[in-house]
Amino acid sequence: MGLGSTAKKLQQVADMAEDVYRKLNDLREQVVETKETVNETERRVDALASEVAEQRALLEAIAEEQGVDLDAVTATAPIRQAAA
């Protein structure tokens, strides 16, 4: 095997290594973006859960004040039936 052939093989290996390095960097960026998206989604879900809990508490207070049986209402609600 001559020097020219060895240099050519080394260049091919170096080119492949650069390609792998570039792909790993792209993948790393995608992972970081995905983590950021997941964290933002988690913050939004937490905020929505808090808002729903507040609304539930208000509705329960209003229902109690009006004498409405919440268990009976929610048992017949189409939303509950569809979720089940």
Buried (B, 14 or more C-beta within 10 A) or exposed (E): EEEEEEEEEEEEEEEEEEEEEEEEEEEEEEEEEEEEEEEEEEEEEEEEEEEEEEEEEEEEEEEEEEEEEEEEEEEEEEEEEEEE
